[in-house]
Amino acid sequence: MLTHCADTDDPYVTVEVRNPNGREGTFAVKIRYKNAQGFAMSESYDQVSVPAKSTERVRVAVAGMGPVDAIDRCEVDPRAGAVQ
């Protein structure tokens, strides 16, 4: 779940990943960055380890994704795929 899209005051995307399973897992998070016209500027991927029946917050720097002030919205896949 996206909790914060990057902006000039805080150039990080913050995402919460919930693990409903009974054991720890590592999940892949995919984030898309779009401008005001809806054009996909870039994508980034990150992995986060989440304890069983818990939620972890991950912050992803947008450096290299283009000018931060051009990012109008961030989109996160609603399901993070399990990596392991």
Secondary structure, DSSP 8 states (H G I E B T S, - for coil): -EEE---SS--EEEEEEEE-SSS-EEEEEEEEEE-TT--EEEEEEEEEEE-TTEEEEEEEE-TTSS-GGG--EEEE-SS-EE--
